Amino acid sequence: MGVATASVLAPVAFWTAVAVASVMRPGYDQIASTISRLSVGENASVMNAGFLAYGILTVAIALVLRARVETALDRMALVLLALSGACTASLGVQWLIWSANGIAPMSAHPALSTDPLYDVVHNILAAGSFGFSGLGSFVIGLSVRRRPGWSGYDLAFIGMALAVMVLSTYLSARIPSGQGLAQRVAVVMLQAWVALLAFRLYALGKGSVVVPAPA
């Protein structure tokens, strides 16, 4: 059950990094503050290690699952997932690059750091992480519609994609109330569809292939 296990280990690694980084940041507000604020400033290496680990595992999961599906839509969804993982890992890479050149200190809300370029790059990568994965969930939902053995899964995948879309819109509007909570729910939705897909594939044939769609 390697791929299914990895789809659980990736979120565990991510949320462990969030928990540890939060403890190391006195006064950090889980409800009001986004996860990204843990990726700059003091002890930022913990959260960025989490970004790297989660992103790399996500790309690996997408590559393995892509070899086990049959339809073009299935493969498209997993390409989108891999792109999302690459964006997440790149958040950690960005921090490493900037750190080597003297990263600007953390700034007050709404800016992340005192370096506007750092913020622009970070925001683009974060948007890619959410956008690509949310779209992947939507595409896989369309792909499994009316497919034998997948009854109800289409609604679950599409529902999670719509939740991410709504929450991402809320985040992009920079409404000050509950930014951290909204982001955390969105991240859980992104992680849940991957685990759901991996475990369903496992249940249908120990992770072999998705049952082909009817003609």
KEKE-3310 file (N, C-alpha, C; in steps of 0.2 Angstrom, whole numbers, plus 5000, padded with zeros to 4 digits):
npx = (5004:5010:5008:4996:4999:5009:5002:4996:5007:5013:5004:5005:5019:5019:5009:5015:5027:5020:5015:5027:5034:5025:5024:5037:5036:5032:5016:5010:4996:4984:4972:4971:4983:4992:4999:5010:5017:5024:5035:5044:5056:5061:5067:5062:5066:5060:5047:5049:5056:5046:5038:5046:5047:5034:5030:5039:5035:5022:5024:5030:5020:5010:5017:5019:5005:5000:5005:4997:4984:4971:4963:4963:4959:4961:4975:4978:4974:4983:4995:4992:4992:5005:5012:5007:5013:5026:5026:5024:5035:5044:5042:5050:5062:5064:5065:5077:5086:5085:5089:5102:5107:5104:5090:5076:5069:5055:5039:5026:5008:4999:5009:5022:5036:5049:5054:5048:5049:5052:5040:5031:5035:5033:5019:5015:5019:5012:4999:4999:5001:4989:4980:4983:4981:4968:4961:4965:4958:4945:4945:4948:4936:4927:4931:4929:4915:4900:4907:4910:4911:4914:4904:4898:4910:4914:4906:4912:4925:4923:4917:4926:4935:4928:4927:4940:4942:4933:4938:4951:4948:4943:4955:4963:4957:4961:4954:4954:4949:4950:4960:4970:4963:4954:4964:4970:4959:4957:4969:4968:4958:4964:4974:4965:4959:4968:4973:4960:4959:4970:4968:4956:4960:4968:4959:4951:4960:4972:4980:4982:4975:4964:4947:4942:4933:4916:4911)
npy = (4994:5006:5019:5024:5025:5034:5045:5049:5050:5062:5073:5072:5075:5088:5094:5092:5100:5112:5112:5111:5123:5132:5131:5136:5149:5161:5168:5166:5166:5154:5155:5167:5170:5166:5150:5153:5163:5157:5153:5163:5174:5171:5154:5149:5139:5127:5127:5128:5117:5108:5112:5108:5094:5090:5094:5087:5074:5074:5076:5064:5055:5059:5055:5041:5037:5041:5032:5022:5024:5026:5035:5050:5061:5057:5057:5070:5076:5071:5076:5090:5089:5086:5097:5106:5101:5103:5117:5119:5113:5122:5134:5131:5130:5143:5151:5146:5150:5164:5166:5162:5174:5183:5185:5196:5203:5197:5205:5216:5212:5217:5212:5199:5199:5211:5212:5216:5208:5195:5193:5193:5182:5172:5172:5169:5156:5150:5152:5144:5131:5130:5132:5123:5110:5111:5112:5100:5091:5094:5090:5076:5072:5075:5065:5052:5051:5042:5031:5014:5008:5020:5027:5042:5047:5056:5068:5070:5074:5085:5093:5096:5102:5114:5119:5123:5133:5143:5146:5150:5161:5169:5171:5177:5189:5195:5197:5202:5194:5178:5172:5162:5151:5149:5146:5134:5125:5124:5119:5106:5101:5100:5090:5080:5075:5069:5058:5051:5047:5039:5029:5023:5018:5008:5000:4996:4988:4985:4996:4996:5000:5013:5009:5007:5020:5018:5015)
npz = (5000:4996:4989:4994:5007:5006:5003:5014:5023:5018:5021:5035:5037:5033:5042:5054:5053:5053:5066:5074:5070:5074:5088:5090:5088:5097:5102:5089:5079:5076:5069:5064:5057:5042:5035:5028:5035:5044:5037:5035:5044:5061:5064:5052:5044:5048:5043:5030:5027:5028:5018:5007:5009:5008:4995:4987:4990:4985:4971:4968:4972:4962:4950:4952:4953:4940:4931:4933:4929:4916:4907:4898:4905:4918:4918:4916:4927:4937:4932:4935:4948:4951:4946:4956:4967:4964:4964:4978:4984:4978:4986:4997:4991:4986:4998:5003:4993:4994:5007:5006:5001:5010:5016:5018:5033:5042:5039:5044:5044:5028:5021:5018:5019:5020:5008:4993:4981:4985:4991:4980:4972:4981:4983:4970:4968:4979:4975:4964:4970:4976:4966:4955:4961:4966:4954:4948:4957:4953:4939:4940:4947:4937:4928:4934:4934:4933:4932:4934:4951:4956:4961:4968:4971:4962:4966:4978:4975:4966:4975:4984:4976:4973:4986:4988:4979:4983:4996:4992:4985:4995:5002:4993:4993:5004:5016:5032:5043:5050:5041:5042:5047:5036:5026:5031:5030:5017:5013:5019:5011:4999:5001:5005:4993:4986:4995:4995:4982:4980:4990:4985:4973:4977:4984:4973:4966:4973:4970:4956:4942:4937:4935:4918:4909:4904:4887)
capx = (5000:5015:5006:4991:5003:5013:4997:4995:5013:5014:5001:5008:5025:5017:5006:5020:5031:5016:5014:5033:5035:5020:5027:5043:5034:5027:5011:5007:4988:4982:4966:4972:4989:4993:5005:5016:5020:5029:5041:5049:5058:5064:5065:5058:5069:5056:5041:5051:5058:5039:5036:5050:5045:5027:5030:5043:5031:5016:5026:5031:5013:5007:5021:5017:4998:4999:5007:4992:4977:4971:4960:4967:4957:4965:4982:4978:4973:4989:5000:4991:4994:5013:5013:5005:5018:5032:5025:5025:5043:5048:5042:5056:5068:5064:5068:5085:5090:5085:5093:5109:5108:5102:5083:5074:5066:5047:5035:5019:5002:4998:5016:5025:5043:5051:5056:5042:5050:5051:5032:5028:5037:5030:5012:5013:5020:5007:4993:5000:5000:4981:4976:4984:4979:4961:4959:4966:4953:4939:4946:4947:4929:4923:4934:4926:4908:4897:4912:4909:4915:4916:4898:4898:4917:4914:4904:4917:4931:4921:4915:4933:4938:4924:4929:4947:4941:4930:4943:4956:4946:4943:4962:4966:4954:4965:4950:4958:4946:4951:4964:4973:4958:4952:4969:4970:4954:4959:4975:4965:4954:4969:4977:4960:4957:4974:4972:4954:4960:4975:4965:4951:4963:4970:4953:4949:4964:4979:4984:4984:4973:4957:4943:4941:4926:4912:4911)
capy = (5000:5012:5026:5026:5027:5041:5051:5050:5053:5069:5078:5071:5079:5095:5097:5091:5106:5118:5112:5113:5130:5136:5131:5139:5156:5163:5173:5165:5164:5149:5157:5174:5170:5160:5146:5156:5168:5153:5152:5168:5176:5166:5147:5148:5133:5121:5127:5128:5110:5105:5114:5104:5087:5089:5095:5082:5068:5075:5075:5057:5052:5060:5051:5034:5036:5043:5026:5017:5026:5025:5040:5056:5066:5055:5059:5077:5078:5070:5081:5096:5088:5086:5105:5109:5099:5107:5124:5119:5112:5128:5138:5130:5132:5151:5153:5144:5155:5171:5165:5162:5181:5188:5187:5202:5201:5197:5211:5215:5211:5210:5209:5193:5201:5218:5212:5215:5203:5189:5192:5192:5176:5167:5172:5166:5149:5148:5152:5138:5126:5129:5132:5117:5105:5111:5110:5092:5088:5095:5086:5069:5072:5074:5059:5046:5052:5036:5025:5008:5007:5026:5031:5047:5050:5062:5073:5072:5077:5091:5097:5098:5108:5120:5122:5126:5139:5148:5148:5153:5168:5173:5172:5182:5196:5198:5199:5201:5189:5171:5170:5156:5146:5148:5143:5127:5121:5123:5114:5099:5099:5098:5084:5074:5072:5064:5052:5048:5044:5033:5023:5020:5014:5002:4996:4993:4983:4986:5002:4994:5004:5015:5005:5011:5023:5015:5018)
capz = (5000:4996:4987:4998:5013:5005:5003:5021:5026:5015:5025:5041:5037:5032:5048:5059:5052:5055:5073:5077:5068:5078:5095:5090:5086:5102:5100:5083:5079:5070:5066:5060:5053:5037:5036:5025:5040:5048:5032:5035:5051:5066:5064:5046:5041:5050:5039:5023:5026:5027:5011:5003:5010:5006:4988:4984:4991:4981:4965:4968:4972:4956:4945:4952:4951:4933:4928:4935:4927:4909:4903:4897:4911:4924:4918:4916:4935:4940:4930:4938:4955:4951:4946:4963:4972:4962:4967:4985:4985:4976:4991:5001:4987:4986:5005:5003:4988:4997:5013:5004:4999:5015:5016:5021:5039:5041:5039:5047:5039:5025:5018:5021:5021:5018:5001:4988:4976:4988:4992:4973:4970:4986:4982:4964:4970:4983:4971:4960:4974:4977:4959:4951:4965:4966:4947:4948:4960:4949:4933:4942:4948:4930:4925:4937:4934:4930:4931:4939:4956:4958:4963:4974:4972:4958:4969:4983:4971:4964:4981:4987:4972:4974:4992:4988:4974:4987:5001:4989:4983:5001:5004:4989:4994:5010:5021:5038:5048:5049:5035:5044:5047:5029:5022:5033:5028:5010:5012:5020:5005:4993:5003:5006:4987:4984:4999:4993:4975:4981:4993:4981:4968:4981:4985:4967:4964:4976:4967:4949:4937:4937:4930:4912:4909:4899:4880)
cpx = (5004:5012:5001:4994:5006:5008:4994:5001:5015:5011:5003:5014:5023:5014:5011:5025:5027:5016:5021:5035:5031:5022:5033:5042:5029:5022:5008:5000:4986:4976:4967:4977:4989:4999:5011:5020:5025:5035:5046:5051:5061:5062:5061:5060:5064:5050:5043:5054:5051:5037:5039:5048:5038:5027:5033:5038:5025:5018:5027:5025:5010:5010:5019:5010:4997:5001:5001:4984:4977:4968:4965:4966:4961:4972:4983:4978:4979:4995:4999:4993:5002:5015:5012:5011:5025:5032:5027:5032:5047:5048:5048:5062:5069:5067:5075:5089:5090:5089:5100:5112:5106:5095:5081:5069:5058:5044:5029:5014:5001:5004:5019:5032:5044:5054:5050:5043:5049:5043:5029:5029:5033:5023:5010:5014:5014:5000:4993:4999:4992:4978:4977:4981:4971:4958:4960:4960:4946:4940:4945:4940:4925:4925:4930:4918:4905:4902:4911:4914:4917:4910:4899:4905:4917:4912:4909:4923:4929:4920:4921:4936:4935:4926:4935:4946:4938:4934:4948:4954:4945:4950:4965:4963:4957:4960:4953:4956:4947:4955:4968:4969:4956:4958:4970:4965:4955:4964:4972:4962:4959:4972:4972:4959:4962:4974:4966:4955:4965:4972:4960:4954:4966:4965:4951:4954:4971:4983:4985:4981:4966:4953:4941:4934:4922:4912:4905)
cpy = (5006:5018:5028:5028:5033:5047:5053:5053:5060:5074:5078:5075:5086:5098:5097:5098:5112:5118:5114:5120:5134:5137:5135:5147:5158:5168:5171:5163:5160:5151:5163:5173:5164:5156:5149:5161:5164:5152:5158:5170:5170:5159:5145:5142:5127:5121:5126:5120:5106:5106:5109:5097:5086:5089:5090:5075:5068:5074:5067:5053:5053:5056:5044:5033:5037:5036:5021:5019:5026:5031:5046:5061:5064:5057:5066:5079:5077:5074:5088:5095:5088:5093:5108:5107:5102:5114:5124:5118:5119:5134:5138:5132:5140:5153:5151:5149:5162:5171:5166:5169:5186:5190:5193:5200:5201:5203:5210:5214:5217:5208:5204:5195:5208:5218:5211:5209:5196:5188:5190:5185:5171:5167:5169:5158:5146:5147:5146:5132:5124:5128:5125:5111:5105:5110:5103:5089:5088:5090:5078:5067:5071:5067:5053:5046:5046:5031:5020:5008:5014:5031:5036:5050:5056:5068:5075:5076:5084:5096:5100:5103:5114:5124:5126:5133:5144:5151:5152:5160:5172:5175:5178:5189:5199:5201:5197:5195:5182:5168:5163:5150:5144:5144:5135:5123:5119:5118:5107:5097:5096:5091:5078:5071:5067:5058:5048:5044:5038:5027:5020:5016:5008:4998:4992:4988:4983:4991:5000:5000:5007:5011:5010:5014:5019:5019:5022)
cpz = (5000:4994:4991:5005:5012:5005:5010:5025:5024:5019:5032:5042:5037:5039:5054:5059:5054:5062:5076:5076:5073:5085:5095:5089:5091:5100:5093:5083:5074:5066:5061:5055:5048:5038:5034:5030:5044:5044:5032:5043:5055:5065:5058:5043:5042:5045:5032:5022:5025:5020:5006:5003:5007:4998:4985:4984:4986:4974:4964:4968:4965:4950:4946:4950:4944:4929:4929:4933:4919:4905:4903:4903:4917:4924:4919:4924:4938:4938:4934:4946:4956:4950:4953:4968:4970:4965:4975:4987:4983:4981:4996:4998:4987:4992:5005:4998:4991:5003:5012:5003:5004:5014:5020:5027:5037:5042:5043:5042:5035:5021:5022:5024:5019:5011:4996:4983:4979:4989:4985:4971:4974:4984:4975:4965:4974:4979:4966:4964:4975:4971:4956:4954:4965:4959:4946:4951:4956:4942:4935:4944:4942:4927:4927:4937:4930:4928:4936:4945:4959:4960:4969:4974:4968:4962:4975:4980:4969:4969:4984:4983:4973:4981:4992:4984:4979:4992:4998:4987:4989:5003:5000:4990:5000:5015:5028:5043:5046:5043:5036:5044:5040:5025:5025:5031:5020:5009:5014:5014:5000:4995:5003:4999:4985:4988:4996:4987:4976:4985:4989:4976:4971:4982:4979:4964:4966:4972:4960:4945:4939:4932:4924:4912:4903:4893:4880)
residu = (MET:GLY:VAL:ALA:THR:ALA:SER:VAL:LEU:ALA:PRO:VAL:ALA:PHE:TRP:THR:ALA:VAL:ALA:VAL:ALA:SER:VAL:MET:ARG:PRO:GLY:TYR:ASP:GLN:ILE:ALA:SER:THR:ILE:SER:ARG:LEU:SER:VAL:GLY:GLU:ASN:ALA:SER:VAL:MET:ASN:ALA:GLY:PHE:LEU:ALA:TYR:GLY:ILE:LEU:THR:VAL:ALA:ILE:ALA:LEU:VAL:LEU:ARG:ALA:ARG:VAL:GLU:THR:ALA:LEU:ASP:ARG:MET:ALA:LEU:VAL:LEU:LEU:ALA:LEU:SER:GLY:ALA:CYS:THR:ALA:SER:LEU:GLY:VAL:GLN:TRP:LEU:ILE:TRP:SER:ALA:ASN:GLY:ILE:ALA:PRO:MET:SER:ALA:HIS:PRO:ALA:LEU:SER:THR:ASP:PRO:LEU:TYR:ASP:VAL:VAL:HIS:ASN:ILE:LEU:ALA:ALA:GLY:SER:PHE:GLY:PHE:SER:GLY:LEU:GLY:SER:PHE:VAL:ILE:GLY:LEU:SER:VAL:ARG:ARG:ARG:PRO:GLY:TRP:SER:GLY:TYR:ASP:LEU:ALA:PHE:ILE:GLY:MET:ALA:LEU:ALA:VAL:MET:VAL:LEU:SER:THR:TYR:LEU:SER:ALA:ARG:ILE:PRO:SER:GLY:GLN:GLY:LEU:ALA:GLN:ARG:VAL:ALA:VAL:VAL:MET:LEU:GLN:ALA:TRP:VAL:ALA:LEU:LEU:ALA:PHE:ARG:LEU:TYR:ALA:LEU:GLY:LYS:GLY:SER:VAL:VAL:VAL:PRO:ALA:PRO:ALA)
# end
